[in-house]
Amino acid sequence: MRQPTIVAIIPAYNESETVGGVIAAIKKENVVRHIVVVDDGSSDGTSKAANVFGAKVIRHPKNRGLGATLETGFQAARLFDPDAVVTIDADGQHDAQEMKKLVQPILDGRADVVIGSRTKSGEGMPILRRIAVFFGNVFTWMLFGMWSSDTQSGYRAFSKRALDVMRLRSQRMEVSSEIFQKIARYKLRFEEVPVRSIYTEYSLAKGQKLSNGVHVMWKLLLRAVE
Amino acid sequence: MTIQWIFIPFALFALSRVLLRLRDGTLSFGFFLFWIVIFSLAFVAVLSPDSTTKVANFLGIGRGVDVVLYASIFLLFYLVFRLYVMMEGVRHEVSELVRQIALKEFGRSQRRKSR
């Protein structure tokens, strides 16, 4: 039987401390064929660190934000004609051991998009993060009519069909909600899988914050009106 | 009234700019019409202040000058919104450029490795 081609995309901005560990953990699982790190104009040697650990590296000459970085990752992934694509954060908050579980619904042909839900498993997520995620979920539902228990999760898997239609326009954090807009618009089959989150002081300092919420909401409103 | 002496030359100057921008293609025909309507309304309001009072009475606002103020605030909000949307468009285009540069370099490095 033909081995499915799975591509892992790691969007990274100044993550030289952790990106190597994430790449090593993914390689150990032996689930993905290509690991693509998209360095969003880092100044701390993230590209170099990713190269050392054997990932394919694309580097934005200027910082453009998470949304733009993910879209670059998707365009690069299409070059490998994958059966599935997984996105995973570079700060080490996701457990690479759960990657197989994340792509399985796609390989089984049950889903086009699988979200690794941190709130479903309830493990390791600080209360402030839970509140931020809840507001993100409500806002996404109000704008796009899609409910998910973790719209802001960076641990996701996409089928070939989802990859074909997922042309992201968002520049920054609001991309997490835009993905749900696309799921609704193209009637993609969507599943959630509980995943554990590994929060460290480092990842807490870097990730989505409650204070970003207003900015994200404004951007989403604009997208809905545009 | 003094305001008429100040406003009319300014409005004529602004209208000439609108015409020039239409001719050099910077302004779309839709926006040309938009600015013509705005300046025509302003002309009417300055030359015949009573007309704003009539509109105010019709809308139940009170004073004619309040109608002008409210309309200006609405217009400014709208223009700021348009500007924001335009800025987003420019940001998107910059990202697209950055992406194309990054992907081109990626393609090159992949070819070098495969040799």
Interface residues (C-beta under 8 A of the other chain):
Chain A: V38 G41 K56 V57 I58 R59 H60 P61 K62 R64 G65 A68 E71 T72 Q75 A76 L79 R169 Q171 L222 E226
Chain B: Y84 V85 E88 R91 H92 V94 S95 V98 R99 I101 A102 L103 E105 F106 G107 S109 Q110
